[in-house]
Each structure stands twice: as structure tokens, then as C-alpha cells.
Amino acid sequence: MEDLDYEMLKMVVISIERLRNGSYTEPAHEQQHHIHGSGERESLALTEYVFSTLMGHEDSVTDPSVLARYKEIATRIREQLLGSKFVFKSEESGGQPPSVSEMVQYLCRFHCNNFSIHDAQLFTMAEGTFPIGALFNHSCRPNAIVMYEGQIQVMRTLEDIAVGQEVCTSYVDNGVPRQERRQLLREKYYFDCHCPRCDGQSSQENTDASSSSHTGFRILDDLIDGDQDGPDGKKVDGEWLTKQFETIILPGAKSLQIPGPLLQPPKIFTRASFTSYIIHSLVPLIQTSVQEKEYTDRLFEVYRTLSVTAHSKPKPFSTTVMTNATSFFNTCLEHQSWALASKIGTFILALYLMIYPRHHPLVGLHCFTLAKSLWNDLEGGMTCVRLSHEILKLAKNILIVSHGAMGENAELVREVEAFMKTVETELQP
Ligand SMILES: C[S@@+](CC[C@H](N)C(=O)[O-])C[C@H]1O[C@@H](n2cnc3c(N)ncnc32)[C@H](O)[C@@H]1O
């Protein structure tokens, strides 16, 4: 982190001076980058201006060791620049590098405004400051996400956004439980979140089906927070997970195509029956891309049913179970245990649909992996091939929104389409 702070601060100090004295030239690859859609390139002057307005919360950084570290880095850079050939010739600089306190301000600004730059698969590759992107506030139920095309940051909306409605991204993984999210947001960004998911009434306070959207999202955390282990304190490991999912019946491909009424919840709630219930209730509405309101109404219905029915201990869908299921899913894929991977992957899809906005890139990427696993599951026969095809259609619908139909990230949509063609040849009579 210290090296990163050091490198970033030095680069920003030099870039700002170059912008001010007119000697900044854009790297050739940035000039060539083609912008898709109707977006306009932001000017460098605008980037610089916005950087100067970003919140740094300098007064909230109370840890003396953090401030001492920032001061030490700033002093080091200042001394280096004073002893270097780099000339500060802009009017604003007065012929000097910025003062130590100004550089400490810059560092504070990085820490509340930085982004992790990731590739199309969401693997983090680097860190960067994008002043315009940093103007977006946070919500634990975001309606937009940050993607990257090379070094260009792209904001993509996940749903229709009305005029006047705030566009929010999420600064934290939406799969993290409430308390952890609060802590992260307080420690790094110095605010208490009041988004619909954090601030609505809890399910204990209101279980009325006609209650507001705030109540709906708030129930989610009641469902996933809490229990850390399997029953009787048993470890949530591969053996335990395998037992839990032995009885999962993979949803029939046909039932995923019909946007019907909400399914009757199963009488006995297990992780397996819960998985089928969620998949059958939500997937058909994503396949047909219904309006957001219709989708969230259905989602809240699912939440409420689960909160009334599923009070078994431990909770059937805690985030700890999700974390362990995800790593077990990857192990099954590595070992080509397709049948088990398909079942665990279906459970993870159900959880993702509960937690993330339906067009979130993580949901689309997971669908693509799950579809490949289903296709490889020879034990499942044609049922799994058909299911794989349905899940691929779902992946495509989601990835077109999250990654775009054009541009660098659309390559992933093309990959899904190519795989669909392969599956379709097997479906032909
Ligand atoms: C990346 S900036 C977002 C832009 C910022 N609002 C501005 O005008 O510069 C992060 C800072 O914005 C504020 N912020 C972001 N989301 C918020 C939210 N949901 N509620 C309250 N403050 C928020 C916090 O002060 C946080 O440190």
C-alpha cells in the first residue's frame, strides 16, 4: 500500500503540474480509444477540476500513524522533486512542488475515491483515480456498475433510471453482510449508509406484503446475516455441502421459460428446496426482461416467503455458506465433477439472484460458468443440455446489460453466443 501511495502521489503531482503548464500530452493509445454510445470524452481540464473538488475527509483521518505515514511519503516526494530536473513552471505552482499538507490532502482524496480496475471477468488488475467516476455515491442496491475498457472507465446502468433518480454504484461487494458493509464504509469512506437495503424496516418490524420497497430490501440482510457455521457447529466444508445439495432437483428447462405466477413455496424448507423455489420464481422474469418494478415485487415476495418459512437454524442461506459453496464449486470444476458442480452452481445462482441486482456482471459470469458445467454433466443427459441452453440465454441477457453489446467487453457476449451454437447442435432432433 505504501508503494502504491508513493507511486500514485508522485504521478498525480507531476500530471497536475503538466496539465497546468500545458505540457501534458495524452498517451497515443488513449487518443485512439473509441467511445461507444453517445458519451463524450471528458476534457483533461475537467478531470483536473473535478479531482480538486473530491472529498478527502482529511479531518476524519484521526489515526496519528496514518497521518504520519502520509506526511512521510509527501515529504519524501517533495524532496525528490526538488532535487530532480522536473521544472514546476505553472503560475499556480510558484516554481515549487506542492506543499506537504497539499500532498497529504491528495492522499486522503485517493483513499476515499480510488477504484480497483478489473477485467471483463472482474479480476482486479490495478488501482486508479477516476475523478468523474468518483462523483457517484454509494448504494448497497446499486443501479449502476463500473466497468473498464482498457484504461477507460465506463459506467453502465443496470436498470432503467428515471430522470432525477440518483445513479449509484456500490463501493463494497453486495454479498458482504450488513455489519461488515457498515464497518467498511465507515472506515474507508467515513459515512453511514442509508440506502434502501440498510435503512428500510426489518422483516420483524413489518411483514406486510404491501409494504414499501424499503422493507423489501431490508429483509435480505435479515435472511443472510448471522449464522456462521453449519448445524451443531459443524464445519461448512465440501462433505457437508455435498449432503445439503444431494437432493437438489435441477429446475426443468421448460419451467424457466414460462413467466408464471409465484410458485407455491415448498412445505419443508431446505437449501435444496429453497434453491428450486428461487430459480423457478425469478429466472423466468429475467428471461423476458420485465420492468424493474415487476421484478422487484417478485423478489420481495420471495424474500417475505423465505423470512416467514425458513427460520431453521442455521439459516439456510448465510453468507458464510455462500463463500464456502463458491470455493467448493471451483474445486468441483477443477476436478471435473460436473454433476455436483451443477447442483452447487445452481444453489449459488439462487443466492446471487437474492443478493445482486439481476443484471449484475457477477450473475452473468456465474451463469456462463454454470451453463458450461451443465453441458458437461453427461449423467444429466438431455435435461442438462436443455438447461444449459436456458442458462446460456440468461447469461446473454444479463451480460448484454452488464458488459454491453458493443465495445471491448462485448467479446464475452460473443463467447456466450458461440457456446450457445454448440449446445444448439446437440439439441437438434
Ligand atoms: C467517491 S466519493 C462520492 C462523491 C462525493 N459525494 C463528492 O461529492 O465528492 C465518496 C464520498 O461521498 C460520500 N458518500 C458516498 N456515498 C454516500 C452515501 N450513500 N451516503 C452518504 N455519503 C456518501 C462520502 O463522504 C464518501 O466518502
The ligand as a MOL file (V3000), in Angstrom:
LIG
                    3D

  0  0  0     0  0            999 V3000
M  V30 BEGIN CTAB
M  V30 COUNTS 27 29 0 0 0
M  V30 BEGIN ATOM
M  V30 1 C -16.3520 8.6060 -4.1640 0
M  V30 2 S -16.9660 9.9660 -3.2750 0 CHG=1
M  V30 3 C -18.5350 10.2180 -3.9450 0
M  V30 4 C -18.7340 11.6450 -4.3840 0
M  V30 5 C -18.9070 12.6360 -3.2770 0
M  V30 6 N -20.2850 12.6530 -2.8170 0
M  V30 7 C -18.4780 14.0310 -3.7580 0
M  V30 8 O -19.3270 14.8830 -3.9320 0
M  V30 9 O -17.2760 14.2190 -3.9860 0 CHG=-1
M  V30 10 C -17.1470 9.1980 -1.7550 0
M  V30 11 C -17.6620 10.0840 -0.6560 0
M  V30 12 O -19.0080 10.5030 -0.9080 0
M  V30 13 C -19.8140 10.3930 0.2470 0
M  V30 14 N -20.8520 9.3650 0.0050 0
M  V30 15 C -20.8740 8.4530 -0.9780 0
M  V30 16 N -21.9870 7.6980 -0.9270 0
M  V30 17 C -22.6950 8.1340 0.1270 0
M  V30 18 C -23.9200 7.7350 0.7060 0
M  V30 19 N -24.6480 6.7370 0.2200 0
M  V30 20 N -24.3510 8.4150 1.8170 0
M  V30 21 C -23.6110 9.4210 2.3340 0
M  V30 22 N -22.4270 9.8410 1.8320 0
M  V30 23 C -21.9690 9.2100 0.7400 0
M  V30 24 C -18.8850 10.0090 1.3810 0
M  V30 25 O -18.4650 11.1610 2.0260 0
M  V30 26 C -17.7230 9.3420 0.6650 0
M  V30 27 O -16.5030 9.4390 1.3560 0
M  V30 END ATOM
M  V30 BEGIN BOND
M  V30 1 1 1 2
M  V30 2 1 2 3
M  V30 3 1 2 10
M  V30 4 1 3 4
M  V30 5 1 4 5
M  V30 6 1 5 6
M  V30 7 1 5 7
M  V30 8 2 7 8
M  V30 9 1 7 9
M  V30 10 1 10 11
M  V30 11 1 11 12
M  V30 12 1 11 26
M  V30 13 1 12 13
M  V30 14 1 13 14
M  V30 15 1 13 24
M  V30 16 1 14 15
M  V30 17 1 14 23
M  V30 18 2 15 16
M  V30 19 1 16 17
M  V30 20 1 17 18
M  V30 21 2 17 23
M  V30 22 1 18 19
M  V30 23 2 18 20
M  V30 24 1 20 21
M  V30 25 2 21 22
M  V30 26 1 22 23
M  V30 27 1 24 25
M  V30 28 1 24 26
M  V30 29 1 26 27
M  V30 END BOND
M  V30 END CTAB
M  END
